[in-house]
Amino acid sequence: MNTSGNTILITGGSSGIGLEFARRFLALGNTVIVTGRNEKKLEKAKAGLPKLEVLKSDVGRPEDIEKLYQAVTSRFPALNVLVNNAGVMHQINFHDENLGLDGLTEEIDINLKGPIRMAKVFLPHLKKQGESAIVNITSGLAFVPFPTSPVYSCTKAALHSFSLSLRVQLKHTRVKVFEVAPPATATEMLTMNEEDMKGVSIMKVDDMVEASIRGIAADRLEIRPGQSNSLKLMSRVAPEFILKQLSRPVDRMLSGTR
């Protein structure tokens, strides 16, 4: 796919991976709109990238998605690329008796329901464009779970499955469905301690995004930068081994030593 001359909407684009995608896409000559829940972060992103368009919106709220669709398609009718990047990650200990139901499934609302709803709402518009794409940002944890973040892991596995199905349903349209599955990437979302990160190669966010854009340009529909390739391979050839490796932090979580 051509990675210049597009109009691109990136959810959760005020920081981290989303902001780096915005930076790279702007440099390639695209019009870029980003959304986020935090107005101060959006203002900071706009100050650093004056050409960036910013809109406050929460993909976890269906009413926000409807309003976002109306705002974006009226102001930017050439919109042809949707990047579903917004996401949150929590460590959850199901032994914790103080863990309430409020917020327990926030990751499902944002990481999974959000992209599904965004795809449904924006698809009619994308189908009218000459060349268009939906880019779902999943994770290397789509292929093997990280047991200290069980809900996050299941949302990424489900979004991977959704991407496969959506790609098949759209095979007779001009809408391409890409999946980018980042490995552990150096962003503010990466909060694991040094002990948990032993043996894990943390990828720089600019390297991860650069590899992803190269993949999109080459029409690689499933892009697995860095160690994500290894995670998918190990999930097939040695699933019990790789799950055991990713389960090491659980003992520290359960003992309260984290």
C-alpha positions as CSV (number, residue, x, y, z in Angstrom):
1,M,0.0,0.0,0.0
2,N,1.2,3.5,-0.7
3,T,2.3,5.1,2.6
4,S,2.1,8.7,1.4
5,G,-0.7,10.9,0.3
6,N,-3.3,9.3,2.7
7,T,-5.6,10.8,5.3
8,I,-5.1,8.7,8.4
9,L,-7.0,8.4,11.7
10,I,-5.1,7.0,14.6
11,T,-6.9,6.2,17.9
12,G,-4.9,6.6,21.1
13,G,-2.4,8.7,19.2
14,S,-1.4,11.2,21.8
15,S,1.6,9.2,23.1
16,G,3.6,6.0,22.7
17,I,3.2,3.9,19.6
18,G,0.3,5.9,18.2
19,L,2.2,9.2,18.4
20,E,5.2,7.7,16.7
21,F,3.0,6.4,13.9
22,A,1.6,9.9,13.6
23,R,5.1,11.4,13.4
24,R,6.3,9.0,10.7
25,F,3.1,9.3,8.7
26,L,3.3,13.1,8.7
27,A,6.9,12.9,7.6
28,L,5.8,10.8,4.6
29,G,3.3,13.4,3.5
30,N,0.1,12.2,4.9
31,T,-2.7,14.1,6.7
32,V,-2.9,12.6,10.2
33,I,-5.7,12.9,12.8
34,V,-5.2,11.4,16.3
35,T,-7.6,10.8,19.1
36,G,-7.1,10.4,22.8
37,R,-8.9,10.7,26.2
38,N,-6.5,13.1,27.8
39,E,-6.8,16.6,26.5
40,K,-3.4,17.7,28.0
41,K,-1.6,14.9,26.1
42,L,-3.4,15.8,22.9
43,E,-2.3,19.5,23.3
44,K,1.3,18.3,24.0
45,A,1.2,16.1,20.9
46,K,-0.1,19.1,18.8
47,A,2.6,21.4,20.2
48,G,5.3,18.9,19.1
49,L,3.7,18.2,15.7
50,P,1.9,21.4,14.6
51,K,0.5,19.8,11.4
52,L,-1.2,17.1,13.5
53,E,-5.0,17.2,13.9
54,V,-6.2,16.2,17.3
55,L,-9.7,15.2,18.6
56,K,-10.6,14.2,22.1
57,S,-12.5,10.9,21.9
58,D,-12.8,7.6,23.9
59,V,-13.1,4.4,21.8
60,G,-14.5,2.7,24.9
61,R,-17.6,4.8,24.6
62,P,-19.9,3.9,21.6
63,E,-21.4,7.5,21.6
64,D,-17.9,8.9,21.2
65,I,-17.3,6.7,18.2
66,E,-20.5,8.0,16.5
67,K,-19.5,11.6,17.2
68,L,-16.0,10.9,16.0
69,Y,-17.2,9.5,12.7
70,Q,-19.4,12.5,12.0
71,A,-16.5,15.0,12.9
72,V,-13.8,13.2,10.9
73,T,-15.7,12.4,7.8
74,S,-17.2,15.9,7.5
75,R,-13.8,17.6,8.0
76,F,-11.6,15.0,6.3
77,P,-13.7,13.4,3.6
78,A,-10.6,11.8,2.0
79,L,-10.1,9.7,5.1
80,N,-8.8,6.3,3.9
81,V,-6.8,4.7,6.7
82,L,-8.0,3.8,10.2
83,V,-5.3,2.7,12.7
84,N,-6.9,1.1,15.7
85,N,-4.2,1.7,18.2
86,A,-5.9,2.8,21.5
87,G,-5.2,0.4,24.3
88,V,-4.7,0.0,28.0
89,M,-2.9,-2.8,30.0
90,H,-3.5,-3.7,33.6
91,Q,-1.9,-6.3,35.9
92,I,-4.8,-8.1,37.5
93,N,-4.5,-10.6,40.4
94,F,-7.7,-12.6,40.6
95,H,-6.8,-13.6,44.2
96,D,-7.3,-10.0,45.3
97,E,-10.5,-9.9,47.3
98,N,-10.6,-6.1,47.0
99,L,-10.7,-6.3,43.2
100,G,-14.1,-4.9,42.2
101,L,-16.0,-5.5,39.1
102,D,-15.9,-1.8,38.1
103,G,-13.0,-1.4,35.7
104,L,-12.3,-5.1,35.5
105,T,-13.2,-5.3,31.9
106,E,-12.0,-1.8,30.8
107,E,-9.4,-3.5,28.6
108,I,-12.1,-5.3,26.7
109,D,-14.1,-2.1,26.2
110,I,-11.1,-0.2,24.8
111,N,-8.8,-2.8,23.3
112,L,-11.4,-5.1,21.7
113,K,-14.8,-3.5,21.5
114,G,-13.3,-0.2,20.5
115,P,-11.6,-1.5,17.3
116,I,-14.6,-3.7,16.4
117,R,-17.0,-0.7,16.7
118,M,-14.6,1.6,14.9
119,A,-14.3,-0.8,12.0
120,K,-18.1,-1.2,11.8
121,V,-18.8,2.6,11.9
122,F,-16.0,3.7,9.5
123,L,-16.2,0.8,7.0
124,P,-18.9,2.3,4.7
125,H,-16.8,5.4,4.3
126,L,-13.5,3.4,3.7
127,K,-15.2,1.3,1.1
128,K,-15.8,4.4,-1.0
129,Q,-12.1,5.3,-1.2
130,G,-9.8,4.3,-4.1
131,E,-7.3,2.6,-1.7
132,S,-8.0,2.2,2.0
133,A,-6.9,0.2,5.0
134,I,-7.8,-0.8,8.6
135,V,-4.7,-1.3,10.7
136,N,-5.3,-3.2,14.0
137,I,-2.5,-2.9,16.6
138,T,-2.5,-6.1,18.5
139,S,0.6,-7.5,20.4
140,G,3.0,-10.4,20.5
141,L,0.8,-11.4,23.4
142,A,-1.9,-12.2,20.8
143,F,-0.1,-15.5,20.3
144,V,0.8,-16.4,23.9
145,P,-0.7,-15.0,27.1
146,F,1.1,-13.0,29.7
147,P,-0.6,-14.4,32.9
148,T,-0.1,-11.3,35.0
149,S,-2.2,-9.3,32.5
150,P,-4.8,-11.9,31.6
151,V,-7.5,-9.6,30.3
152,Y,-5.1,-7.6,28.2
153,S,-3.8,-10.8,26.6
154,C,-7.2,-12.1,25.8
155,T,-8.2,-8.8,24.1
156,K,-5.2,-9.0,21.8
157,A,-5.8,-12.6,21.0
158,A,-9.4,-11.8,20.2
159,L,-8.4,-8.8,18.1
160,H,-6.0,-11.0,16.1
161,S,-8.8,-13.4,15.4
162,F,-11.1,-10.5,14.4
163,S,-8.5,-9.2,12.0
164,L,-8.3,-12.6,10.3
165,S,-12.1,-12.8,9.9
166,L,-12.5,-9.2,8.8
167,R,-9.8,-9.6,6.2
168,V,-11.7,-12.5,4.7
169,Q,-15.0,-10.6,4.7
170,L,-13.4,-7.6,2.9
171,K,-11.6,-9.7,0.3
172,H,-13.8,-8.3,-2.5
173,T,-13.4,-4.7,-1.5
174,R,-10.5,-2.2,-1.8
175,V,-10.1,-2.2,2.0
176,K,-7.0,-4.0,3.2
177,V,-6.8,-5.3,6.8
178,F,-3.4,-5.1,8.3
179,E,-2.4,-6.4,11.7
180,V,0.7,-5.0,13.6
181,A,1.7,-7.1,16.6
182,P,4.4,-5.2,18.5
183,P,6.7,-7.0,20.9
184,A,7.7,-5.5,24.3
185,T,8.2,-1.8,23.2
186,A,9.7,1.0,25.1
187,T,6.6,3.1,25.9
188,E,4.9,4.3,29.1
189,M,2.7,1.2,28.9
190,L,5.7,-1.1,29.6
191,T,5.7,-1.2,33.4
192,M,7.2,-4.6,34.2
193,N,10.2,-4.6,36.6
194,E,13.8,-5.6,35.7
195,E,13.4,-9.1,37.0
196,D,10.3,-9.7,34.8
197,M,12.2,-8.5,31.7
198,K,15.0,-10.9,31.9
199,G,15.5,-12.5,28.5
200,V,13.1,-10.0,26.8
201,S,14.5,-7.7,24.1
202,I,12.7,-4.4,24.4
203,M,12.3,-2.7,21.0
204,K,12.6,1.0,20.6
205,V,9.3,2.5,19.6
206,D,10.8,4.3,16.5
207,D,12.3,1.0,15.3
208,M,9.0,-0.8,15.8
209,V,7.0,1.8,13.9
210,E,9.6,2.0,11.1
211,A,9.4,-1.8,10.7
212,S,5.6,-1.7,10.7
213,I,5.4,1.0,8.0
214,R,7.8,-0.9,5.9
215,G,5.5,-3.9,6.2
216,I,2.4,-1.9,5.3
217,A,4.3,-0.5,2.2
218,A,5.1,-4.1,1.2
219,D,1.5,-5.2,1.7
220,R,2.5,-7.7,4.5
221,L,-0.9,-8.1,6.1
222,E,0.4,-9.6,9.4
223,I,3.4,-7.6,10.6
224,R,5.4,-9.0,13.6
225,P,8.4,-6.8,14.4
226,G,11.2,-8.0,16.7
227,Q,10.4,-10.8,19.2
228,S,6.8,-11.1,18.1
229,N,7.9,-13.4,15.3
230,S,9.5,-15.7,17.9
231,L,6.4,-15.6,20.1
232,K,4.2,-16.8,17.3
233,L,6.7,-19.5,16.4
234,M,7.1,-20.7,19.9
235,S,3.3,-20.7,20.5
236,R,3.2,-23.3,17.8
237,V,6.3,-25.5,18.3
238,A,6.7,-25.2,22.1
239,P,3.5,-23.7,23.6
240,E,4.0,-25.1,27.2
241,F,7.6,-23.8,27.3
242,I,6.9,-20.3,26.2
243,L,3.8,-20.0,28.5
244,K,6.1,-21.1,31.4
245,Q,8.6,-18.5,30.5
246,L,5.9,-15.7,30.5
247,S,4.4,-17.1,33.7
248,R,7.5,-16.3,35.9
249,P,6.2,-13.0,37.1
250,V,3.1,-14.6,38.6
251,D,4.9,-15.9,41.6
252,R,6.2,-12.5,42.5
253,M,2.7,-11.0,42.0
254,L,1.1,-13.6,44.2
255,S,3.7,-13.2,46.9
256,G,3.2,-9.5,47.0
257,T,6.9,-8.8,46.2
258,R,6.2,-6.8,43.0
